[in-house]
Amino acid sequence: MLSSSSEAARALTLQRYNILDTPRELEFDRLVELVSKVFHAPIALISFLDGERQWFKAEVGLGIDSTEIGCSICRHAVESDAPVFVIGDTLLDEKTAANRLVTGEPKVRFYAGASLITHEGVGVGTLCILDYVPRQLDPHQKELLASLARQVVLMLEARTRLEIRDLENNFLRGEAVVRVEELQAAQNEGADLKVKLAERKDVLAIVTHDLRSPMTAITLVGHLMKEMAAREPSPTIEKLSSLLVSASDDMSRLVADLTDISVIEQGQLRMKFEIFAMADLVESLKLSHAMLAEDAGVLLRFDLPEVFSLMLKGDPYRLRQALSNLVGNAIRYTPKGETIAIGFNRSHEGFSITVTNPGVGIAPESLDRIFDHFWSEGTGLKRGRGIGLSIARAVARGHGGEISVSSEVGGLTTFKMTIPSRGISD
């Protein structure tokens, strides 16, 4: 059994994270989907131990959001000292032989879980995989699962810090007193709110620093798998390696976005202008979002008139970053089966790039705030980080241009970035 002291510490930590019983979030869902595919596991979970139950922030293959603590295999993982806790055959292990999840549906025969250990050393749950047949993990697989578990903890920390930032923004607007007091009590048992708010200048630096280390390992594994597929052709390995590299690229972009927000606030977002082909930018945009669109079940349509066989003077990395945020948002909010239109138009004033998608739309009262740092209208699965649009606007303005939005609730939403004509040549 877990000790009462560890249960108390875990309860306080989970309260600080404000994670229990929250709606599903895309970042966590995508991570367990990745884990399921990489480990060929029909079931993958992010599980938190909460008193008399275990609750799942994200799951693949189980179809429920919690179970009673008595049938939790994850509690054994948290109790153990092993970085990765493995039961190769649950029917042969006394800890699990009588577990109802083993003897009854879904008839679990294999379990591997990496504990989610906070920087204070508190085990709050696991990132785990389950299978219907006995099996084992090799040392490299164990290290990868442990690395991904550390990534989950960093995601929790980043989520909490961004929530503090959201609360600060609301507090400064005079809108959120009650939730600030709740978070204040949960995090420091009565510590003065001003102490927490004074940390805001360090938040982004801490988050970006902590996220970089696990990303290096994940990216390395993805590229090693690509090399394996090149030596011994395997469509499965090639696809899984692409998924892994794509996921690590997503997290790397989050690190870059958080860093950019910090420098934008200080008015220091720098541009590196050079001459580049517009066609190269468009092709890069297509390649980087094809898999995301396919996974979301939406279509991308690029409207490319012939006049866009031109050269442009600007910062290709920043423009690609801004457009990636616009297209990524469109993919996130577009219903399955629908089409996102990316349009490029040239005029005597310069050129414009539009991204139009059908979906829920943006409420009129939100249009003025849509470009604010860390502000997001979305909720649940559709909630974003509130970072990308503010970066896109800063990039447009850094090129002497602007970005605007028009939207109809329940209809089309169009983001339009305009760049002046200086530096354009056919």
C-alpha positions in Angstrom: 0.0 0.0 0.0 1.0 3.6 -0.6 2.0 5.4 2.6 -0.3 8.1 4.0 2.6 10.7 3.7 3.1 9.9 0.0 -0.6 10.1 -0.6 -0.8 13.5 1.1 2.2 14.8 -0.9 0.7 13.5 -4.1 -2.7 15.1 -3.4 -1.1 18.5 -2.8 1.0 18.2 -5.9 -2.0 17.2 -8.1 -3.9 20.1 -6.6 -1.1 22.4 -7.5 -1.1 21.1 -11.1 -4.9 21.6 -11.2 -5.0 18.6 -13.6 -7.6 16.2 -12.2 -11.0 16.0 -14.0 -9.9 18.5 -16.6 -11.1 18.1 -20.2 -9.0 16.2 -22.7 -6.2 18.2 -24.2 -4.6 17.7 -27.7 -1.0 17.7 -26.5 -1.6 14.9 -24.0 -3.8 12.9 -26.4 -1.2 13.1 -29.2 1.5 11.9 -26.8 -0.3 8.7 -25.8 -1.2 8.1 -29.4 2.5 8.3 -30.3 3.4 6.0 -27.4 0.8 3.4 -28.5 2.1 3.4 -32.1 5.8 3.4 -31.2 5.5 0.5 -28.7 2.9 -1.4 -30.7 0.7 -1.3 -27.6 -3.1 -1.4 -27.9 -3.5 0.5 -24.7 -1.5 3.6 -23.6 -2.4 5.9 -20.6 -1.3 8.9 -18.7 -2.6 7.9 -15.2 -2.8 9.9 -12.0 -3.3 8.3 -8.5 -6.0 10.2 -6.7 -7.0 8.7 -3.4 -9.4 5.8 -4.0 -9.1 6.0 -7.8 -6.7 6.3 -10.7 -7.7 8.9 -13.3 -6.6 9.1 -16.9 -5.7 12.5 -18.4 -5.3 10.8 -21.8 -5.9 7.2 -22.9 -5.9 5.1 -26.0 -7.6 1.7 -26.2 -9.2 1.5 -22.8 -12.3 3.7 -23.3 -12.8 4.9 -19.7 -11.4 7.8 -17.7 -10.8 6.2 -14.3 -10.8 3.0 -12.2 -10.8 2.3 -8.5 -7.4 2.2 -6.9 -7.7 -1.5 -6.0 -7.3 -2.6 -9.6 -4.5 -0.1 -10.4 -1.3 -1.6 -11.6 0.1 1.9 -11.9 0.2 2.1 -8.1 2.8 -0.7 -8.0 4.9 1.2 -10.5 4.8 4.3 -8.4 5.7 2.3 -5.3 8.7 0.7 -7.0 12.1 2.2 -7.3 12.5 1.1 -10.9 12.6 3.9 -13.5 10.4 1.6 -15.6 8.2 -1.0 -13.9 7.5 -4.0 -16.1 5.3 -7.1 -15.6 5.9 -9.3 -18.5 3.0 -11.7 -17.8 0.4 -10.4 -15.3 -1.0 -13.9 -14.7 2.3 -15.1 -13.4 2.9 -12.1 -11.0 1.3 -12.2 -7.5 0.7 -8.5 -7.6 -1.6 -8.7 -10.6 -2.7 -12.4 -11.0 -6.1 -11.7 -9.3 -6.5 -8.1 -10.7 -10.0 -7.8 -12.3 -8.4 -6.1 -15.3 -6.3 -9.2 -15.8 -8.9 -11.9 -15.0 -11.7 -10.0 -16.7 -12.0 -7.5 -19.6 -9.8 -6.1 -21.1 -7.7 -9.2 -20.0 -4.4 -7.3 -19.6 -1.4 -9.7 -19.9 1.5 -7.1 -20.1 2.2 -3.9 -18.3 5.0 -1.3 -18.4 4.9 2.0 -16.6 7.3 4.8 -16.1 6.6 6.9 -13.0 5.8 10.6 -13.3 8.2 12.0 -10.8 8.0 15.8 -10.1 11.1 17.9 -9.4 10.2 17.7 -5.7 10.5 13.9 -6.0 6.7 13.1 -5.7 5.3 10.3 -7.8 1.9 11.4 -9.1 1.2 8.7 -11.6 2.6 6.9 -14.7 2.9 6.9 -18.4 2.1 3.3 -19.2 1.4 0.8 -21.9 -0.6 -2.4 -21.7 -1.0 -5.4 -24.0 -3.2 -8.5 -24.3 -0.3 -10.8 -24.7 2.8 -11.4 -22.5 5.9 -9.5 -23.7 9.0 -7.6 -22.6 10.8 -4.3 -23.3 14.4 -4.1 -24.3 16.7 -1.5 -22.6 16.3 1.0 -25.4 12.5 0.8 -25.2 12.6 1.3 -21.4 14.8 4.4 -21.7 12.5 5.8 -24.4 9.4 5.2 -22.2 11.2 6.9 -19.2 12.2 9.8 -21.4 8.6 10.3 -22.5 7.4 10.1 -18.9 9.8 13.0 -18.1 8.3 14.8 -21.0 4.8 14.4 -19.5 6.0 16.0 -16.2 7.5 18.9 -18.1 4.2 19.3 -20.0 2.4 19.5 -16.6 4.9 22.1 -15.3 4.5 24.2 -18.5 0.7 23.9 -18.3 0.7 25.1 -14.7 3.1 28.0 -15.5 0.9 29.1 -18.4 -2.2 28.9 -16.2 -0.5 31.2 -13.7 0.2 33.6 -16.6 -3.4 33.4 -17.7 -4.5 34.1 -14.1 -2.2 37.1 -13.9 -3.6 38.5 -17.1 -7.1 38.1 -15.8 -6.2 39.4 -12.4 -4.7 42.6 -13.9 -8.0 43.0 -15.8 -9.9 42.6 -12.6 -11.7 39.4 -13.8 -10.4 36.5 -11.7 -10.1 36.8 -8.0 -11.6 33.5 -6.8 -9.4 31.2 -9.0 -6.3 33.2 -8.2 -7.0 32.6 -4.5 -7.6 28.9 -5.1 -4.3 28.4 -7.0 -2.4 30.5 -4.5 -3.6 28.3 -1.6 -2.9 25.1 -3.5 0.6 26.1 -4.6 2.0 27.7 -1.5 -0.6 27.3 1.3 -1.4 30.9 1.8 1.7 32.5 0.2 1.1 36.1 -1.0 -0.1 36.3 -4.6 2.5 38.9 -5.4 5.3 36.4 -4.8 3.9 34.1 -7.5 3.3 36.9 -9.9 6.8 38.2 -9.4 8.1 35.0 -10.9 6.5 35.7 -14.3 9.7 37.0 -15.8 11.4 33.7 -15.1 8.6 31.4 -16.3 9.4 31.3 -20.0 13.1 30.8 -19.4 12.5 27.9 -17.1 9.9 26.2 -19.3 12.1 26.4 -22.5 15.2 25.2 -20.6 13.4 22.2 -19.1 11.8 21.2 -22.4 15.0 21.1 -24.5 16.7 18.1 -22.8 14.0 15.4 -23.4 13.4 16.7 -26.9 17.0 15.9 -27.8 16.5 12.3 -26.8 13.2 12.0 -28.6 14.5 13.5 -31.8 17.6 11.3 -31.7 15.4 8.2 -31.4 13.3 9.3 -34.4 16.3 9.8 -36.6 17.9 6.5 -35.5 14.6 4.8 -36.5 14.8 6.6 -39.9 18.3 5.3 -40.4 17.2 1.7 -39.5 14.4 2.0 -42.1 16.9 3.2 -44.7 19.2 0.2 -44.1 16.4 -2.4 -43.8 13.4 -1.0 -45.6 10.3 -1.3 -43.5 7.1 0.8 -44.1 6.1 0.4 -40.5 9.4 1.7 -39.0 9.5 4.5 -41.6 6.0 5.6 -40.7 6.6 5.4 -36.9 9.9 7.3 -37.2 8.1 10.0 -39.1 5.5 10.3 -36.4 8.2 10.5 -33.7 10.1 13.1 -35.5 6.9 15.1 -36.3 6.0 15.0 -32.6 9.4 16.2 -31.5 9.2 18.9 -34.1 5.9 20.0 -32.6 7.4 20.3 -29.1 10.5 22.0 -30.5 8.2 24.6 -32.0 6.6 25.1 -28.6 10.0 25.8 -27.1 10.7 28.2 -29.9 7.3 29.9 -29.5 7.8 30.3 -25.8 11.2 31.8 -26.3 9.9 34.2 -29.0 7.0 35.4 -26.7 9.7 36.4 -24.2 11.7 38.4 -26.7 8.5 39.9 -28.2 7.5 41.2 -24.8 10.9 42.9 -24.6 10.5 44.3 -28.2 13.6 42.2 -29.3 12.2 39.8 -32.0 14.9 39.9 -34.5 14.6 39.3 -38.3 17.3 38.0 -40.6 16.4 39.3 -44.1 17.6 37.5 -47.2 16.5 36.8 -50.7 14.5 33.6 -51.0 12.0 31.9 -53.4 8.4 32.1 -52.4 7.9 28.7 -54.0 10.3 27.2 -51.4 8.4 28.7 -48.6 5.1 27.3 -49.9 6.6 23.8 -50.5 8.0 23.7 -47.0 4.5 24.7 -45.6 2.9 21.8 -47.6 5.4 19.2 -46.4 5.3 20.2 -42.8 1.5 20.1 -42.5 0.6 17.2 -44.7 0.8 14.6 -41.9 -1.0 16.8 -39.4 -3.9 17.5 -41.9 -4.1 13.8 -42.7 -4.2 12.8 -39.0 -7.0 15.4 -38.4 -9.0 14.2 -41.4 -9.0 17.6 -43.2 -7.8 18.7 -46.6 -5.3 21.5 -47.5 -5.9 23.4 -50.7 -3.2 25.8 -51.9 -4.3 28.5 -54.3 -1.1 29.4 -56.1 -1.3 31.8 -59.1 1.6 31.8 -61.5 2.8 35.2 -60.3 4.1 33.5 -57.2 7.2 32.3 -59.0 8.9 35.3 -57.5 11.7 36.1 -55.1 11.2 37.9 -51.8 13.4 39.8 -49.4 12.5 38.8 -45.9 13.1 36.3 -43.1 12.0 32.9 -44.5 12.2 31.2 -41.1 10.0 33.8 -39.4 7.5 33.8 -42.3 7.3 30.0 -42.3 6.9 30.1 -38.5 4.0 32.6 -38.7 2.3 30.7 -41.5 2.8 27.4 -39.7 0.9 28.9 -36.7 -2.0 30.0 -38.9 -2.3 26.7 -40.8 -1.8 24.7 -37.6 -4.6 26.6 -35.9 -6.8 26.0 -38.9 -6.2 22.3 -38.8 -7.0 22.3 -35.0 -10.4 23.9 -35.5 -11.6 22.5 -38.8 -14.1 19.6 -38.6 -13.1 16.3 -40.3 -13.8 16.1 -44.0 -13.6 19.9 -44.5 -11.1 21.8 -46.5 -8.7 24.6 -45.5 -7.8 27.1 -48.2 -4.4 28.8 -48.2 -4.4 31.7 -50.7 -1.6 33.9 -52.1 -2.4 37.1 -53.9 -0.3 39.9 -55.2 -1.2 43.6 -55.7 0.7 46.8 -56.3 0.9 47.3 -52.6 2.6 43.9 -52.0 1.2 40.5 -51.4 -1.2 38.9 -49.0 -1.5 35.3 -47.6 -4.9 34.1 -46.4 -5.8 31.0 -44.4 -9.5 30.2 -44.4 -11.2 27.4 -42.6 -14.8 26.4 -41.7 -15.6 25.6 -38.1 -17.0 27.0 -34.9 -15.7 30.5 -35.7 -14.7 33.2 -33.3 -17.1 35.2 -31.2 -17.2 39.0 -32.1 -16.2 40.0 -28.5 -13.1 37.8 -28.8 -11.7 39.3 -32.1 -9.9 42.1 -30.3 -8.1 39.7 -27.9 -7.3 36.9 -30.3 -3.7 38.2 -30.8 -3.0 38.7 -27.0 -0.2 36.6 -25.5 -1.5 33.4 -23.7 -5.1 34.1 -24.5 -7.2 31.4 -26.1 -10.9 31.2 -26.8 -10.8 27.4 -27.2 -11.8 24.9 -24.5 -11.3 21.2 -24.0 -9.8 19.4 -27.0 -9.7 22.6 -28.9 -7.9 24.7 -26.3 -4.7 26.2 -27.6 -1.7 27.8 -25.9 -2.5 31.4 -27.0 1.0 31.8 -28.3 1.0 31.3 -32.1 -1.2 34.2 -33.2 0.8 36.8 -31.2 4.0 35.5 -32.8 2.4 35.6 -36.3 1.4 39.3 -35.7 4.9 40.2 -34.5 6.4 38.5 -37.6 4.1 40.4 -40.0 4.9 43.7 -38.3 8.6 42.9 -38.4 8.2 42.9 -42.2 6.4 46.2 -42.2 3.0 44.4 -42.6 0.0 43.4 -40.6 -2.3 40.5 -39.8 -6.1 40.7 -39.5 -8.9 38.2 -38.9 -12.5 38.0 -39.9 -14.9 35.4 -38.6 -18.5 34.3 -38.6 -19.7 32.1 -35.7 -20.4 28.7 -37.1 -19.0 29.7 -40.4 -15.7 30.7 -42.1 -12.7 32.2 -40.3 -10.0 33.9 -42.4 -6.6 35.2 -41.2 -4.9 37.5 -43.6 -1.3 38.5 -43.5 -0.2 41.4 -45.7 3.5 42.1 -46.6 4.4 45.4 -48.4 5.9 45.3 -51.9 9.5 46.3 -51.0 12.0 43.6 -51.9 9.7 41.7 -54.3 11.0 40.8 -57.7 9.8 38.3 -60.4 
